[in-house]
Amino acid sequence: MNWLKKIYQLIYPPLAEKYPIKLIDYFGNWEKIIHDNEPHFGVAGQRVVLRSKNVLLHRRIEALASAASMNYASKNEILRGLLPETTDEIRLLAFQLLETQEKAISKKINWVNKLVKHAKTNSELHNGYKIIAQLYYELVYQNLVQPELRDSILATAFEYVQKALKTDIKDPIAWALQGKIQLKQQDYEGAESSLLHAMELCAQPRETVPYIAEMHFKKREFLVIPKFFEEHPSLSDLPRVGTVARFWSEDKHII
């Protein structure tokens, strides 16, 4: 197994390794609490229960476990909102959930940086830079950094994706990643240029179209959005993206 494959296995671990484990042994088995409560709360239910001071503590911890088991970036926004929590169990669990995720990504960044220093080919160097850029982007995308560090982390991600593009200017994934980073930096003109160039290089629509749509949405250019999804109907079948694609593919009368 080559070093690049090992890196991807670290970034995208198998299902059994995705949960934060050994946080606080509340109720004796945190993993079992997570497993037992995965299907019991939707996102709205998690927010309501976690924010309520009138719900029993064990029920709030079950909602927190449900949030921990789900794979969506906004869950960490929910967790960060619990840090001022006065109930120690809730506050400590939320903090350790966030800290566990942040430390895992930081560990991967340090490890890949060491591998990049020993890269023997241009391809290894390119892929190493691209992976580091993706990991720094993930820190922001997953809401794992304090607001005051957000711009600095994004600047570092942009620096590494630029290094990746210097070693392979025709990599569509790197161009798409650069566009995503620029979108987070609110550089909408740069994001559009990078994402459209990624499309020209045959990047997968799932890596470009939703982000182009997001850019136009933030610029309040609503009438432009539907055509991107209509040109790529296969997006309607994808998890999460599909709901957005179907919404914008329908007839809209937006003023």
C-alpha positions in Angstrom: 0.0 0.0 0.0 1.5 3.3 -1.1 1.7 6.4 1.2 -1.0 8.2 -0.7 -3.5 5.4 -0.1 -2.7 5.4 3.6 -3.4 9.1 3.7 -6.8 8.7 2.1 -7.7 6.0 4.6 -6.8 8.4 7.4 -8.9 11.2 6.0 -11.8 9.0 5.1 -11.8 6.3 7.9 -14.1 3.3 7.7 -17.5 3.6 9.3 -16.6 1.9 12.5 -13.9 4.5 13.3 -15.9 7.6 12.6 -17.4 8.1 16.0 -15.7 10.1 18.8 -14.9 7.5 21.4 -13.6 7.6 25.0 -14.9 11.1 25.6 -16.5 10.9 29.0 -17.7 7.5 30.2 -21.2 8.8 31.0 -23.7 6.1 31.6 -20.8 3.6 31.2 -20.7 3.3 27.4 -20.5 6.4 25.2 -20.3 4.4 22.0 -23.5 2.6 22.9 -25.3 5.8 23.7 -24.3 7.1 20.2 -25.4 3.9 18.5 -28.7 3.7 20.3 -29.7 7.3 19.6 -28.6 7.7 15.9 -32.1 7.5 14.4 -34.0 9.1 17.3 -33.4 12.8 16.6 -33.5 14.9 13.5 -31.4 18.0 13.3 -34.3 20.2 14.4 -35.0 17.8 17.3 -31.4 18.0 18.4 -31.4 21.7 18.5 -34.6 22.0 20.5 -33.7 19.4 23.1 -30.1 20.7 23.5 -31.1 24.3 23.9 -33.9 23.6 26.4 -33.2 23.9 30.1 -36.4 22.1 30.9 -35.5 18.8 29.4 -34.0 16.1 31.7 -30.2 15.8 31.6 -30.1 12.2 30.3 -32.4 13.2 27.4 -30.1 16.1 26.4 -27.1 13.8 26.5 -29.0 11.4 24.2 -29.6 14.3 21.8 -25.9 15.2 22.0 -25.0 11.6 21.2 -27.4 11.7 18.2 -25.7 14.9 16.9 -22.2 13.3 17.4 -23.2 10.3 15.2 -24.4 12.4 12.2 -22.2 13.5 9.3 -23.1 17.1 8.7 -20.9 20.2 9.2 -23.6 22.2 11.1 -23.5 19.7 14.0 -20.4 21.4 15.2 -22.1 24.8 15.1 -24.6 23.2 17.5 -21.8 21.8 19.7 -20.0 25.2 19.8 -23.2 26.8 21.0 -23.1 24.5 24.0 -19.7 25.6 25.3 -21.1 28.4 27.5 -23.5 25.7 28.9 -23.8 25.8 32.6 -24.4 22.0 33.0 -21.0 20.5 33.3 -21.8 17.2 31.6 -23.2 18.9 28.5 -20.4 21.5 28.3 -17.6 19.0 28.7 -19.0 16.5 26.2 -19.5 19.3 23.6 -15.9 20.5 24.2 -14.4 17.1 23.9 -16.4 16.2 20.8 -15.0 19.4 19.1 -11.5 18.9 20.4 -11.4 15.3 19.3 -12.3 16.2 15.7 -9.8 19.1 15.6 -7.0 17.1 17.0 -7.6 14.3 14.5 -7.3 16.7 11.6 -4.3 18.5 13.0 -2.6 15.1 13.5 -3.2 14.3 9.8 -1.8 17.6 8.7 1.4 17.1 10.7 1.8 13.6 9.3 1.2 14.6 5.7 3.6 17.5 6.1 6.3 15.1 7.1 5.6 12.9 4.1 5.8 15.9 1.8 9.3 16.7 3.0 10.3 13.2 1.8 8.4 13.3 -1.5 10.4 11.7 -4.3 8.2 12.6 -7.3 6.3 15.6 -8.5 3.1 13.6 -8.2 3.7 12.8 -4.5 4.5 16.5 -3.9 1.3 17.6 -5.7 -1.0 15.1 -3.9 0.6 16.0 -0.5 0.0 19.7 -1.0 -3.6 19.1 -2.2 -4.4 16.8 0.8 -3.0 19.4 3.3 -5.1 22.1 1.6 -8.2 19.9 1.9 -7.5 19.3 5.6 -7.1 23.0 6.5 -10.3 23.6 4.5 -12.1 20.9 6.5 -11.2 22.7 9.8 -13.2 25.6 8.6 -15.9 23.7 6.8 -16.5 21.5 9.9 -16.7 24.6 12.1 -13.8 23.4 14.2 -11.9 26.7 14.5 -12.5 29.8 16.5 -13.8 32.8 14.5 -10.6 34.7 15.0 -8.5 31.9 13.5 -10.9 31.3 10.5 -9.2 33.8 8.1 -5.7 32.5 8.9 -6.7 28.9 8.4 -8.3 29.6 5.1 -5.2 31.6 4.0 -3.1 28.6 4.8 -5.4 26.3 2.9 -5.2 28.6 -0.1 -1.4 28.7 0.1 -1.2 24.9 -0.1 -3.7 24.6 -2.9 -1.7 27.1 -4.9 1.4 25.0 -4.3 -0.5 22.0 -5.6 -1.6 23.8 -8.7 2.0 24.9 -9.4 3.0 21.2 -9.5 -0.1 20.3 -11.7 -2.0 23.1 -13.3 -4.5 20.8 -14.9 -5.8 19.0 -11.8 -9.6 19.7 -11.8 -9.9 18.6 -8.1 -7.3 21.2 -7.0 -9.1 23.9 -9.0 -12.4 22.9 -7.4 -10.9 23.0 -4.0 -9.4 26.4 -4.6 -12.9 27.6 -5.6 -14.4 26.3 -2.4 -11.7 28.0 -0.3 -12.3 31.3 -2.2 -16.0 30.9 -1.6 -15.4 30.7 2.2 -13.1 33.7 1.9 -16.0 35.6 0.2 -13.9 36.0 -2.9 -16.9 35.3 -5.2 -15.2 36.4 -8.4 -12.2 34.2 -7.7 -14.4 31.3 -6.6 -16.5 31.5 -9.8 -13.4 31.6 -12.0 -11.8 28.6 -10.2 -15.0 26.5 -10.2 -15.8 27.1 -13.8 -12.2 26.3 -14.8 -12.5 23.0 -12.8 -15.7 22.2 -14.8 -13.7 22.9 -18.1 -11.2 20.3 -16.8 -14.0 17.8 -16.4 -14.4 18.0 -12.6 -17.3 16.0 -11.3 -20.5 18.2 -11.2 -21.0 17.3 -7.5 -17.6 19.1 -6.8 -18.5 22.3 -8.6 -22.2 22.9 -9.3 -23.5 23.1 -5.6 -20.7 25.6 -4.8 -21.4 27.7 -7.9 -25.0 27.8 -6.8 -24.1 28.7 -3.3 -22.0 31.6 -4.6 -24.9 33.0 -6.7 -27.2 32.5 -3.7 -24.9 34.6 -1.5 -24.8 37.2 -4.2 -28.6 37.1 -4.3 -28.5 36.1 -8.0 -31.3 33.6 -7.6 -32.5 33.5 -11.2 -29.1 32.1 -12.4 -29.1 29.1 -10.0 -31.7 26.8 -11.7 -29.8 26.4 -15.0 -26.8 24.9 -13.3 -28.9 22.1 -11.7 -31.0 21.6 -14.9 -27.8 21.1 -16.9 -26.7 18.3 -14.4 -29.9 16.3 -13.6 -27.8 13.5 -12.1 -27.2 15.7 -9.0 -30.9 15.1 -8.0 -30.1 11.6 -7.1 -27.2 12.4 -4.7 -27.6 12.4 -0.9 -28.0 16.0 0.6 -27.2 17.7 -2.8 -30.2 16.0 -4.3 -32.7 17.9 -2.2 -31.1 21.3 -3.2 -30.9 20.3 -6.8 -34.6 19.2 -7.0 -35.6 22.5 -5.2 -33.8 24.7 -7.7 -34.8 22.6 -10.7 -38.5 23.3 -10.1 -40.2 26.4 -11.5 -39.4 29.4 -9.2 -41.0 32.8 -9.3 -38.4 34.8 -7.4 -38.6 38.6 -7.4 
